Amino acid sequence: MIDKIFEIGLKNFLSFYPQEFITIREALDNKLKIKLTGGFSQELNKEEVKKLSQRIPIYLWSLVKIPFVIVKTLTPGEYLVNGSEWEKRALSIILNKDVSLGLSTGDVEKLIKEYKSLIVITLSHTNMSDEENEYGYY
């Protein structure tokens, strides 16, 4: 019974995960709507995209894909950036720190405050299934 409730809740939770990502350049060219799994869509905030583009060097606009996906690990207060080196570099520039080692709760709060439509937070698959990998990485 509890497994079924968890499964239904998990399916609902995962129905809001991005099915597609767009570059900062595409977003600046007014491609602001992205598809989510489950047939939903999300509109990225144009002002947040403009603010992001002012912080990120122009040479990265065609490399950095949004929305940024941040993964909550099993460790309290620890998050990881799920994406390529370009997304990690962009978030490192925004936060003025190396995010390849992880993010703190304060970092995530700052990102959400400034770029709420450009951030997706999800759980590590180990949070949702087995706990064999003690670090919670994909």
C-alpha positions, 0 to 999 in steps of 0.5 A, a space after each residue: 500500500 505505501 509503495 503504491 502511494 509513493 509510486 503515484 507521488 513519484 510519478 506526479 513529481 517527475 511529471 514536471 522534469 524538463 523534457 527539453 532544454 534551450 540555450 541562453 541565446 535561444 531564450 533571448 531570441 524569444 524561445 521561452 516555452 519548454 516542454 516538461 515530461 507528462 505533457 506539461 510546459 513551462 514558460 521561462 521569465 524573459 526578465 530573468 533570462 535577460 538578467 542571466 545574460 548580463 552575468 554570463 559572457 556572450 561566448 557562453 550563450 550558445 553553450 549554456 542550456 536552461 533551465 538549470 537542474 539542481 539535484 538534492 543529494 542524501 546529505 543534508 544541505 547538499 545539492 549538485 548541478 546536473 548538466 554539462 561543464 557549461 551549466 556548471 561554469 555559468 552557475 560558478 560565475 553567478 555564485 562566484 564560486 566553484 560549483 563542481 563540488 556542490 551547492 549549499 542550501 544558501 546557494 540554492 536559495 540565492 539562485 531561486 530568488 534571482 532566477 526562479 523560472 530558470 531553476 529546477 530542483 529534483 531528487 537524486 535517483 538514490 533518494 528515490 530508489 536504492 542507497 548503494 551509492 553513498 554520495 547520491 551522484 547519478 
